[in-house]
Amino acid sequence: MSSQYKFESHLEEIKPQSKVKLTDLLNRINQEKKIERNRNLAVSVAAVSAVTVFGIILTL
């Protein structure tokens, strides 16, 4: 059900054009890389924090 929703939402974004602009594609890729980098950083910080808290609890 959710995949159908995602597919339909992407259909609305697609505009009928005869040419594909390379700069638009590159900008989209760069934005996705930034988002992925931020997600990876957040997961890393959460993991380090969890290990730190667990270590502190073990030392008590």
PyMOL Python script that loads the backbone (N, CA, C, O; Angstrom):
from pymol import cmd

cmd.read_pdbstr("""\
ATOM      1  N   MET A   1       0.826  -1.182   0.000  1.00  0.00           N
ATOM      2  CA  MET A   1       0.000   0.000   0.000  1.00  0.00           C
ATOM      3  C   MET A   1       0.872   1.247   0.000  1.00  0.00           C
ATOM      4  O   MET A   1       0.597   2.181  -0.754  1.00  0.00           O
ATOM      5  N   SER A   2       1.914   1.290   0.824  1.00  0.00           N
ATOM      6  CA  SER A   2       2.760   2.473   0.886  1.00  0.00           C
ATOM      7  C   SER A   2       3.567   2.648  -0.389  1.00  0.00           C
ATOM      8  O   SER A   2       3.830   3.778  -0.803  1.00  0.00           O
ATOM      9  N   SER A   3       3.969   1.534  -1.027  1.00  0.00           N
ATOM     10  CA  SER A   3       4.709   1.656  -2.277  1.00  0.00           C
ATOM     11  C   SER A   3       3.823   2.242  -3.363  1.00  0.00           C
ATOM     12  O   SER A   3       4.303   2.979  -4.224  1.00  0.00           O
ATOM     13  N   GLN A   4       2.546   1.925  -3.333  1.00  0.00           N
ATOM     14  CA  GLN A   4       1.617   2.497  -4.315  1.00  0.00           C
ATOM     15  C   GLN A   4       1.528   3.999  -4.101  1.00  0.00           C
ATOM     16  O   GLN A   4       1.498   4.758  -5.070  1.00  0.00           O
ATOM     17  N   TYR A   5       1.485   4.441  -2.854  1.00  0.00           N
ATOM     18  CA  TYR A   5       1.418   5.864  -2.552  1.00  0.00           C
ATOM     19  C   TYR A   5       2.678   6.568  -3.049  1.00  0.00           C
ATOM     20  O   TYR A   5       2.590   7.639  -3.650  1.00  0.00           O
ATOM     21  N   LYS A   6       3.853   5.977  -2.806  1.00  0.00           N
ATOM     22  CA  LYS A   6       5.099   6.582  -3.261  1.00  0.00           C
ATOM     23  C   LYS A   6       5.132   6.678  -4.775  1.00  0.00           C
ATOM     24  O   LYS A   6       5.575   7.684  -5.330  1.00  0.00           O
ATOM     25  N   PHE A   7       4.665   5.634  -5.442  1.00  0.00           N
ATOM     26  CA  PHE A   7       4.651   5.634  -6.898  1.00  0.00           C
ATOM     27  C   PHE A   7       3.748   6.737  -7.423  1.00  0.00           C
ATOM     28  O   PHE A   7       4.107   7.447  -8.361  1.00  0.00           O
ATOM     29  N   GLU A   8       2.571   6.881  -6.815  1.00  0.00           N
ATOM     30  CA  GLU A   8       1.641   7.911  -7.262  1.00  0.00           C
ATOM     31  C   GLU A   8       2.177   9.303  -6.982  1.00  0.00           C
ATOM     32  O   GLU A   8       1.945  10.214  -7.776  1.00  0.00           O
ATOM     33  N   SER A   9       2.880   9.494  -5.891  1.00  0.00           N
ATOM     34  CA  SER A   9       3.420  10.815  -5.592  1.00  0.00           C
ATOM     35  C   SER A   9       4.522  11.182  -6.574  1.00  0.00           C
ATOM     36  O   SER A   9       4.690  12.354  -6.910  1.00  0.00           O
ATOM     37  N   HIS A  10       5.283  10.177  -7.041  1.00  0.00           N
ATOM     38  CA  HIS A  10       6.322  10.466  -8.029  1.00  0.00           C
ATOM     39  C   HIS A  10       5.708  10.762  -9.395  1.00  0.00           C
ATOM     40  O   HIS A  10       6.280  11.519 -10.179  1.00  0.00           O
ATOM     41  N   LEU A  11       4.573  10.184  -9.680  1.00  0.00           N
ATOM     42  CA  LEU A  11       3.923  10.465 -10.956  1.00  0.00           C
ATOM     43  C   LEU A  11       3.540  11.931 -11.061  1.00  0.00           C
ATOM     44  O   LEU A  11       3.600  12.518 -12.141  1.00  0.00           O
ATOM     45  N   GLU A  12       3.146  12.523  -9.938  1.00  0.00           N
ATOM     46  CA  GLU A  12       2.768  13.928  -9.949  1.00  0.00           C
ATOM     47  C   GLU A  12       3.978  14.820 -10.208  1.00  0.00           C
ATOM     48  O   GLU A  12       3.839  15.888 -10.804  1.00  0.00           O
ATOM     49  N   GLU A  13       5.160  14.398  -9.769  1.00  0.00           N
ATOM     50  CA  GLU A  13       6.364  15.202  -9.933  1.00  0.00           C
ATOM     51  C   GLU A  13       6.903  15.155 -11.356  1.00  0.00           C
ATOM     52  O   GLU A  13       7.602  16.075 -11.782  1.00  0.00           O
ATOM     53  N   ILE A  14       6.590  14.101 -12.095  1.00  0.00           N
ATOM     54  CA  ILE A  14       7.112  13.940 -13.439  1.00  0.00           C
ATOM     55  C   ILE A  14       6.360  14.870 -14.387  1.00  0.00           C
ATOM     56  O   ILE A  14       5.133  14.837 -14.483  1.00  0.00           O
ATOM     57  N   LYS A  15       7.127  15.690 -15.074  1.00  0.00           N
ATOM     58  CA  LYS A  15       6.533  16.605 -16.030  1.00  0.00           C
ATOM     59  C   LYS A  15       6.935  16.152 -17.426  1.00  0.00           C
ATOM     60  O   LYS A  15       8.093  15.802 -17.654  1.00  0.00           O
ATOM     61  N   PRO A  16       6.010  16.155 -18.345  1.00  0.00           N
ATOM     62  CA  PRO A  16       6.362  15.725 -19.700  1.00  0.00           C
ATOM     63  C   PRO A  16       7.283  16.746 -20.370  1.00  0.00           C
ATOM     64  O   PRO A  16       6.860  17.856 -20.693  1.00  0.00           O
ATOM     65  N   GLN A  17       8.523  16.366 -20.572  1.00  0.00           N
ATOM     66  CA  GLN A  17       9.495  17.226 -21.230  1.00  0.00           C
ATOM     67  C   GLN A  17      10.217  16.393 -22.265  1.00  0.00           C
ATOM     68  O   GLN A  17      10.346  15.177 -22.128  1.00  0.00           O
ATOM     69  N   SER A  18      10.685  17.064 -23.304  1.00  0.00           N
ATOM     70  CA  SER A  18      11.381  16.342 -24.354  1.00  0.00           C
ATOM     71  C   SER A  18      12.855  16.150 -24.029  1.00  0.00           C
ATOM     72  O   SER A  18      13.499  15.248 -24.565  1.00  0.00           O
ATOM     73  N   LYS A  19      13.392  16.996 -23.150  1.00  0.00           N
ATOM     74  CA  LYS A  19      14.812  16.910 -22.817  1.00  0.00           C
ATOM     75  C   LYS A  19      14.998  16.744 -21.314  1.00  0.00           C
ATOM     76  O   LYS A  19      14.190  17.219 -20.517  1.00  0.00           O
ATOM     77  N   VAL A  20      16.064  16.070 -20.949  1.00  0.00           N
ATOM     78  CA  VAL A  20      16.419  15.916 -19.546  1.00  0.00           C
ATOM     79  C   VAL A  20      17.611  16.829 -19.287  1.00  0.00           C
ATOM     80  O   VAL A  20      18.617  16.768 -19.994  1.00  0.00           O
ATOM     81  N   LYS A  21      17.491  17.661 -18.286  1.00  0.00           N
ATOM     82  CA  LYS A  21      18.580  18.588 -17.974  1.00  0.00           C
ATOM     83  C   LYS A  21      19.562  17.902 -17.034  1.00  0.00           C
ATOM     84  O   LYS A  21      19.200  17.451 -15.947  1.00  0.00           O
ATOM     85  N   LEU A  22      20.783  17.838 -17.468  1.00  0.00           N
ATOM     86  CA  LEU A  22      21.820  17.175 -16.687  1.00  0.00           C
ATOM     87  C   LEU A  22      22.070  17.898 -15.373  1.00  0.00           C
ATOM     88  O   LEU A  22      22.325  17.258 -14.353  1.00  0.00           O
ATOM     89  N   THR A  23      22.001  19.209 -15.386  1.00  0.00           N
ATOM     90  CA  THR A  23      22.239  19.962 -14.155  1.00  0.00           C
ATOM     91  C   THR A  23      21.168  19.661 -13.108  1.00  0.00           C
ATOM     92  O   THR A  23      21.465  19.605 -11.914  1.00  0.00           O
ATOM     93  N   ASP A  24      19.926  19.468 -13.550  1.00  0.00           N
ATOM     94  CA  ASP A  24      18.865  19.110 -12.604  1.00  0.00           C
ATOM     95  C   ASP A  24      19.135  17.753 -11.972  1.00  0.00           C
ATOM     96  O   ASP A  24      18.948  17.571 -10.769  1.00  0.00           O
ATOM     97  N   LEU A  25      19.575  16.803 -12.788  1.00  0.00           N
ATOM     98  CA  LEU A  25      19.879  15.471 -12.259  1.00  0.00           C
ATOM     99  C   LEU A  25      21.045  15.520 -11.282  1.00  0.00           C
ATOM    100  O   LEU A  25      21.010  14.875 -10.234  1.00  0.00           O
ATOM    101  N   LEU A  26      22.072  16.280 -11.621  1.00  0.00           N
ATOM    102  CA  LEU A  26      23.235  16.393 -10.736  1.00  0.00           C
ATOM    103  C   LEU A  26      22.859  17.078  -9.431  1.00  0.00           C
ATOM    104  O   LEU A  26      23.331  16.681  -8.365  1.00  0.00           O
ATOM    105  N   ASN A  27      22.011  18.106  -9.503  1.00  0.00           N
ATOM    106  CA  ASN A  27      21.568  18.783  -8.285  1.00  0.00           C
ATOM    107  C   ASN A  27      20.768  17.836  -7.395  1.00  0.00           C
ATOM    108  O   ASN A  27      20.920  17.853  -6.173  1.00  0.00           O
ATOM    109  N   ARG A  28      19.923  17.015  -7.999  1.00  0.00           N
ATOM    110  CA  ARG A  28      19.132  16.060  -7.226  1.00  0.00           C
ATOM    111  C   ARG A  28      20.030  15.025  -6.561  1.00  0.00           C
ATOM    112  O   ARG A  28      19.811  14.658  -5.407  1.00  0.00           O
ATOM    113  N   ILE A  29      21.046  14.554  -7.291  1.00  0.00           N
ATOM    114  CA  ILE A  29      21.979  13.578  -6.721  1.00  0.00           C
ATOM    115  C   ILE A  29      22.740  14.190  -5.555  1.00  0.00           C
ATOM    116  O   ILE A  29      22.918  13.543  -4.523  1.00  0.00           O
ATOM    117  N   ASN A  30      23.194  15.439  -5.711  1.00  0.00           N
ATOM    118  CA  ASN A  30      23.929  16.100  -4.628  1.00  0.00           C
ATOM    119  C   ASN A  30      23.054  16.306  -3.407  1.00  0.00           C
ATOM    120  O   ASN A  30      23.525  16.148  -2.281  1.00  0.00           O
ATOM    121  N   GLN A  31      21.790  16.654  -3.605  1.00  0.00           N
ATOM    122  CA  GLN A  31      20.878  16.818  -2.472  1.00  0.00           C
ATOM    123  C   GLN A  31      20.655  15.493  -1.755  1.00  0.00           C
ATOM    124  O   GLN A  31      20.625  15.449  -0.526  1.00  0.00           O
ATOM    125  N   GLU A  32      20.502  14.422  -2.512  1.00  0.00           N
ATOM    126  CA  GLU A  32      20.311  13.111  -1.897  1.00  0.00           C
ATOM    127  C   GLU A  32      21.556  12.672  -1.134  1.00  0.00           C
ATOM    128  O   GLU A  32      21.449  12.036  -0.085  1.00  0.00           O
ATOM    129  N   LYS A  33      22.739  13.009  -1.657  1.00  0.00           N
ATOM    130  CA  LYS A  33      23.982  12.680  -0.950  1.00  0.00           C
ATOM    131  C   LYS A  33      24.056  13.430   0.378  1.00  0.00           C
ATOM    132  O   LYS A  33      24.464  12.857   1.388  1.00  0.00           O
ATOM    133  N   LYS A  34      23.668  14.694   0.387  1.00  0.00           N
ATOM    134  CA  LYS A  34      23.688  15.476   1.621  1.00  0.00           C
ATOM    135  C   LYS A  34      22.723  14.901   2.647  1.00  0.00           C
ATOM    136  O   LYS A  34      23.048  14.810   3.830  1.00  0.00           O
ATOM    137  N   ILE A  35      21.538  14.513   2.193  1.00  0.00           N
ATOM    138  CA  ILE A  35      20.555  13.934   3.101  1.00  0.00           C
ATOM    139  C   ILE A  35      21.078  12.616   3.673  1.00  0.00           C
ATOM    140  O   ILE A  35      20.950  12.359   4.870  1.00  0.00           O
ATOM    141  N   GLU A  36      21.666  11.783   2.813  1.00  0.00           N
ATOM    142  CA  GLU A  36      22.201  10.492   3.254  1.00  0.00           C
ATOM    143  C   GLU A  36      23.356  10.694   4.240  1.00  0.00           C
ATOM    144  O   GLU A  36      23.469   9.963   5.224  1.00  0.00           O
ATOM    145  N   ARG A  37      24.206  11.679   3.979  1.00  0.00           N
ATOM    146  CA  ARG A  37      25.330  11.975   4.870  1.00  0.00           C
ATOM    147  C   ARG A  37      24.811  12.400   6.240  1.00  0.00           C
ATOM    148  O   ARG A  37      25.343  11.981   7.267  1.00  0.00           O
ATOM    149  N   ASN A  38      23.767  13.237   6.252  1.00  0.00           N
ATOM    150  CA  ASN A  38      23.195  13.682   7.523  1.00  0.00           C
ATOM    151  C   ASN A  38      22.564  12.523   8.288  1.00  0.00           C
ATOM    152  O   ASN A  38      22.674  12.449   9.512  1.00  0.00           O
ATOM    153  N   ARG A  39      21.910  11.630   7.576  1.00  0.00           N
ATOM    154  CA  ARG A  39      21.312  10.458   8.235  1.00  0.00           C
ATOM    155  C   ARG A  39      22.395   9.570   8.824  1.00  0.00           C
ATOM    156  O   ARG A  39      22.273   9.101   9.956  1.00  0.00           O
ATOM    157  N   ASN A  40      23.455   9.340   8.058  1.00  0.00           N
ATOM    158  CA  ASN A  40      24.549   8.505   8.556  1.00  0.00           C
ATOM    159  C   ASN A  40      25.203   9.134   9.777  1.00  0.00           C
ATOM    160  O   ASN A  40      25.561   8.427  10.719  1.00  0.00           O
ATOM    161  N   LEU A  41      25.361  10.446   9.772  1.00  0.00           N
ATOM    162  CA  LEU A  41      25.942  11.139  10.916  1.00  0.00           C
ATOM    163  C   LEU A  41      25.051  10.991  12.142  1.00  0.00           C
ATOM    164  O   LEU A  41      25.541  10.756  13.246  1.00  0.00           O
ATOM    165  N   ALA A  42      23.745  11.127  11.949  1.00  0.00           N
ATOM    166  CA  ALA A  42      22.813  10.998  13.072  1.00  0.00           C
ATOM    167  C   ALA A  42      22.844   9.583  13.650  1.00  0.00           C
ATOM    168  O   ALA A  42      22.815   9.415  14.869  1.00  0.00           O
ATOM    169  N   VAL A  43      22.903   8.581  12.802  1.00  0.00           N
ATOM    170  CA  VAL A  43      22.959   7.193  13.277  1.00  0.00           C
ATOM    171  C   VAL A  43      24.273   6.943  14.010  1.00  0.00           C
ATOM    172  O   VAL A  43      24.293   6.258  15.032  1.00  0.00           O
ATOM    173  N   SER A  44      25.352   7.485  13.500  1.00  0.00           N
ATOM    174  CA  SER A  44      26.652   7.311  14.146  1.00  0.00           C
ATOM    175  C   SER A  44      26.674   7.969  15.523  1.00  0.00           C
ATOM    176  O   SER A  44      27.169   7.383  16.486  1.00  0.00           O
ATOM    177  N   VAL A  45      26.149   9.158  15.615  1.00  0.00           N
ATOM    178  CA  VAL A  45      26.109   9.859  16.902  1.00  0.00           C
ATOM    179  C   VAL A  45      25.239   9.087  17.895  1.00  0.00           C
ATOM    180  O   VAL A  45      25.585   8.968  19.070  1.00  0.00           O
ATOM    181  N   ALA A  46      24.115   8.566  17.418  1.00  0.00           N
ATOM    182  CA  ALA A  46      23.244   7.789  18.308  1.00  0.00           C
ATOM    183  C   ALA A  46      23.947   6.523  18.790  1.00  0.00           C
ATOM    184  O   ALA A  46      23.819   6.149  19.957  1.00  0.00           O
ATOM    185  N   ALA A  47      24.682   5.865  17.908  1.00  0.00           N
ATOM    186  CA  ALA A  47      25.386   4.639  18.289  1.00  0.00           C
ATOM    187  C   ALA A  47      26.489   4.935  19.307  1.00  0.00           C
ATOM    188  O   ALA A  47      26.628   4.216  20.296  1.00  0.00           O
ATOM    189  N   VAL A  48      27.257   5.969  19.072  1.00  0.00           N
ATOM    190  CA  VAL A  48      28.328   6.335  20.007  1.00  0.00           C
ATOM    191  C   VAL A  48      27.738   6.738  21.358  1.00  0.00           C
ATOM    192  O   VAL A  48      28.281   6.389  22.406  1.00  0.00           O
ATOM    193  N   SER A  49      26.640   7.464  21.329  1.00  0.00           N
ATOM    194  CA  SER A  49      25.990   7.861  22.579  1.00  0.00           C
ATOM    195  C   SER A  49      25.492   6.646  23.351  1.00  0.00           C
ATOM    196  O   SER A  49      25.641   6.575  24.571  1.00  0.00           O
ATOM    197  N   ALA A  50      24.903   5.694  22.638  1.00  0.00           N
ATOM    198  CA  ALA A  50      24.400   4.489  23.306  1.00  0.00           C
ATOM    199  C   ALA A  50      25.543   3.701  23.931  1.00  0.00           C
ATOM    200  O   ALA A  50      25.417   3.211  25.053  1.00  0.00           O
ATOM    201  N   VAL A  51      26.649   3.575  23.219  1.00  0.00           N
ATOM    202  CA  VAL A  51      27.803   2.849  23.760  1.00  0.00           C
ATOM    203  C   VAL A  51      28.365   3.580  24.971  1.00  0.00           C
ATOM    204  O   VAL A  51      28.738   2.943  25.956  1.00  0.00           O
ATOM    205  N   THR A  52      28.430   4.889  24.914  1.00  0.00           N
ATOM    206  CA  THR A  52      28.942   5.683  26.030  1.00  0.00           C
ATOM    207  C   THR A  52      28.060   5.519  27.269  1.00  0.00           C
ATOM    208  O   THR A  52      28.560   5.297  28.372  1.00  0.00           O
ATOM    209  N   VAL A  53      26.762   5.630  27.080  1.00  0.00           N
ATOM    210  CA  VAL A  53      25.827   5.492  28.208  1.00  0.00           C
ATOM    211  C   VAL A  53      25.929   4.079  28.785  1.00  0.00           C
ATOM    212  O   VAL A  53      25.945   3.907  30.004  1.00  0.00           O
ATOM    213  N   PHE A  54      25.997   3.082  27.927  1.00  0.00           N
ATOM    214  CA  PHE A  54      26.110   1.716  28.390  1.00  0.00           C
ATOM    215  C   PHE A  54      27.418   1.518  29.171  1.00  0.00           C
ATOM    216  O   PHE A  54      27.436   0.827  30.189  1.00  0.00           O
ATOM    217  N   GLY A  55      28.489   2.117  28.699  1.00  0.00           N
ATOM    218  CA  GLY A  55      29.774   2.021  29.409  1.00  0.00           C
ATOM    219  C   GLY A  55      29.723   2.690  30.766  1.00  0.00           C
ATOM    220  O   GLY A  55      30.274   2.173  31.738  1.00  0.00           O
ATOM    221  N   ILE A  56      29.069   3.831  30.840  1.00  0.00           N
ATOM    222  CA  ILE A  56      28.933   4.537  32.119  1.00  0.00           C
ATOM    223  C   ILE A  56      28.106   3.709  33.093  1.00  0.00           C
ATOM    224  O   ILE A  56      28.429   3.630  34.278  1.00  0.00           O
ATOM    225  N   ILE A  57      27.053   3.101  32.598  1.00  0.00           N
ATOM    226  CA  ILE A  57      26.204   2.281  33.463  1.00  0.00           C
ATOM    227  C   ILE A  57      26.993   1.075  33.986  1.00  0.00           C
ATOM    228  O   ILE A  57      26.842   0.694  35.147  1.00  0.00           O
ATOM    229  N   LEU A  58      27.821   0.482  33.147  1.00  0.00           N
ATOM    230  CA  LEU A  58      28.602  -0.688  33.575  1.00  0.00           C
ATOM    231  C   LEU A  58      29.649  -0.321  34.621  1.00  0.00           C
ATOM    232  O   LEU A  58      29.988  -1.155  35.461  1.00  0.00           O
ATOM    233  N   THR A  59      30.163   0.892  34.593  1.00  0.00           N
ATOM    234  CA  THR A  59      31.195   1.271  35.536  1.00  0.00           C
ATOM    235  C   THR A  59      30.612   1.614  36.916  1.00  0.00           C
ATOM    236  O   THR A  59      31.353   1.683  37.896  1.00  0.00           O
ATOM    237  N   LEU A  60      29.321   1.825  36.996  1.00  0.00           N
ATOM    238  CA  LEU A  60      28.721   2.164  38.294  1.00  0.00           C
ATOM    239  C   LEU A  60      28.565   0.977  39.186  1.00  0.00           C
ATOM    240  O   LEU A  60      28.075   1.107  40.308  1.00  0.00           O
TER     241      LEU A  60
END
""", "prot")
cmd.dss("prot")
cmd.show_as("cartoon", "prot")
cmd.util.cbc("prot")
cmd.orient("prot")
